[in-house]
Structure formats: C-alpha cells, structure tokens
Amino acid sequence: MTVPTLQQQRAQILKEMASIDHMIRGHISTQTYRVKRHGQVILQGPYHVLQRHQDGRNQCQRIRDQELDLISSQVLAYKRYMELVERFAALTEQISWKEQPETVKKSSTASGSLFPQNGGVPEPDLGPRPGTLCRLRSRVVGGRQSRRSQPLRGAAQ
C-alpha cells in the first residue's frame, strides 16, 4: 500500500475512535452459588459481575440486571477501542518503515532482518531452576459456598 492510503486508513481509525463516547474497562462474568440449607442444595444467582484490574488490584463490582445491557455494550466499546489502537499502531509503524531511506532498511544481519533473531529481547525466564522452592498461595473466599464463575456470552474477555 502507498503512504497516502495508509494515512487515510489512520484518519478513518481516529474518526471511529472519536465516535466512541462511552466505554468501561474489564469483562463481565456470571456467578452462581450453591448453598446447603436444611439438607438441600440451593442454587443462588446468577449474579453478573464486572471484573477489572485497576490500581494494581483486581476490582469486582456486581451489576444489576437493569444495568447489564448498558454496561455490556460499554465493555464491548472498550474492546473495540483497543482493537482500533492496535490497528492504528500497526499502520503508523508501516508508514514509518516505508518512509525510511533505503540505507536504513537494509540489514547487516545474516537472517536478513533488521534485528537479531530474538528481536533483541532477552530470553524468557522459564521458571524456577532445579533445587529452588516455590510456594503457592491459595485463599478460600465465601466460606462453604461453592463458587462458579463463567464469562457472559457476548461480553469482552
């Protein structure tokens, strides 16, 4: 593609991003609880919960049935916004490479790429080495209740 075509696509993305008036970060899941009362198992719920990571912590907020459609659409709007951001970044990078002089585009590596094989990124940590100990934390929330959490269909993950 030519640079003007890429710039037109970027302008279209910015226009669509500007048209998003409301959005909420996170995802919506459905929870049900099984409670044992008088020898019978009672199923409580479903409850809808908005879950998101904020200020370094996981935040959960129950959503009333009346609010579910509105909040679900706003969660989906945020998902669409992030897709547009990724596409915008990819187009901008493509334009940047097309506008580079040929001397910069040429590579001196054996692989023919501008960067080393691993992209100049350090190798990933593959976990604990033999002889080291790991301690896993677990926390039971909700007493004797059994909790099941399932993503709501159609909501952003």
C-alpha positions in Angstrom: 0.0 0.0 0.0 1.1 3.6 -0.6 1.7 6.0 2.2 -1.3 8.2 1.4 -3.6 5.1 1.5 -2.2 4.2 4.9 -2.7 7.7 6.2 -6.3 7.6 5.0 -6.8 4.4 7.0 -5.3 6.0 10.0 -7.6 9.0 9.7 -10.6 6.7 9.5 -9.5 4.9 12.6 -9.1 8.1 14.5 -12.5 9.2 13.4 -14.0 5.9 14.6 -12.1 6.2 17.9 -13.5 9.7 18.4 -17.1 8.4 17.9 -16.8 6.1 20.9 -18.5 8.2 23.6 -18.7 5.7 26.5 -16.6 2.7 27.4 -15.8 0.6 30.5 -12.6 -1.5 31.0 -12.9 -5.1 32.2 -15.1 -8.0 31.4 -18.5 -9.3 32.7 -18.9 -12.8 34.1 -21.8 -14.6 35.6 -21.6 -16.2 39.0 -23.8 -18.8 40.7 -23.5 -20.1 44.2 -24.5 -23.5 45.7 -25.5 -23.2 49.3 -26.6 -26.1 51.6 -29.6 -25.3 53.7 -31.6 -27.7 55.8 -30.0 -30.6 53.9 -30.9 -29.3 50.5 -28.5 -27.7 47.9 -29.9 -24.4 46.8 -28.6 -22.6 43.7 -28.3 -18.9 44.1 -27.9 -16.5 41.2 -26.9 -15.9 38.5 -25.2 -12.7 39.5 -23.4 -10.5 37.0 -20.0 -9.2 37.9 -17.8 -6.6 36.3 -14.2 -7.5 36.8 -11.2 -5.3 36.0 -7.7 -4.7 37.0 -7.2 -1.2 38.5 -4.5 0.4 40.7 -2.6 -2.9 40.7 -5.6 -4.8 42.2 -8.5 -6.9 40.9 -11.7 -4.9 41.3 -15.1 -6.7 41.2 -18.5 -5.0 41.1 -21.9 -6.6 40.9 -24.1 -5.4 38.1 -27.9 -5.2 38.4 -30.0 -6.9 35.7 -31.3 -3.4 34.7 -27.7 -2.2 34.0 -26.4 -5.3 32.3 -27.2 -4.4 28.7 -25.8 -0.9 29.0 -22.6 -1.9 30.8 -22.0 -4.9 28.4 -22.2 -2.5 25.4 -19.7 -0.2 27.1 -17.3 -3.1 27.8 -17.6 -4.1 24.2 -16.9 -0.5 23.2 -13.6 -0.6 25.1 -12.7 -3.8 23.4 -13.3 -2.2 20.0 -11.3 0.9 21.1 -8.3 -1.4 21.9 -8.6 -3.1 18.5 -8.5 0.3 16.8 -5.5 1.3 18.9 -3.6 -1.8 17.8 -4.5 -1.2 14.1 -3.5 2.4 14.4 -0.1 1.5 15.8 0.5 -1.1 13.1 -0.4 1.4 10.3 1.8 4.0 11.9 4.7 1.6 12.1 4.1 0.6 8.5 4.3 4.2 7.4 7.5 4.7 9.4 9.2 1.8 7.6 8.0 3.0 4.2 9.4 6.5 4.8 12.9 5.2 5.9 15.7 5.7 3.5 17.0 2.6 1.8 20.2 2.6 3.8 18.3 2.1 7.0 16.0 -0.6 5.5 19.0 -2.7 4.5 20.2 -5.2 7.1 23.6 -6.4 8.0 22.5 -9.5 9.9 22.7 -13.0 8.4 19.0 -13.6 8.8 18.2 -10.6 6.6 16.2 -8.9 9.3 16.9 -5.5 10.9 17.0 -7.0 14.4 18.7 -10.2 15.9 16.8 -13.4 15.7 15.2 -12.9 19.2 14.4 -9.3 18.4 16.9 -8.0 20.8 14.8 -9.2 23.6 16.3 -11.2 26.5 15.4 -14.9 26.6 12.3 -15.6 28.8 12.6 -16.8 32.3 11.5 -20.4 32.2 10.5 -20.6 35.9 12.4 -21.9 38.9 15.6 -23.7 38.4 16.1 -27.2 39.9 16.7 -27.0 43.6 14.7 -23.8 44.2 11.4 -23.9 46.1 8.1 -22.3 45.1 5.2 -21.5 47.5 1.8 -21.2 46.0 -0.8 -19.1 47.8 -4.4 -20.0 47.9 -7.3 -18.3 49.6 -10.8 -19.5 50.1 -13.4 -16.8 49.7 -17.1 -17.3 50.7 -16.9 -20.0 53.3 -18.6 -23.3 52.5 -20.2 -21.9 49.3 -19.1 -23.4 46.0 -18.5 -20.6 43.5 -18.6 -21.0 39.8 -17.7 -18.0 37.5 -18.4 -18.1 33.8 -17.9 -15.4 31.2 -21.1 -13.8 30.0 -21.8 -14.5 26.3 -21.1 -11.6 24.0 -19.2 -9.6 26.6 -15.5 -8.7 26.2 -13.0 -11.0 27.8 
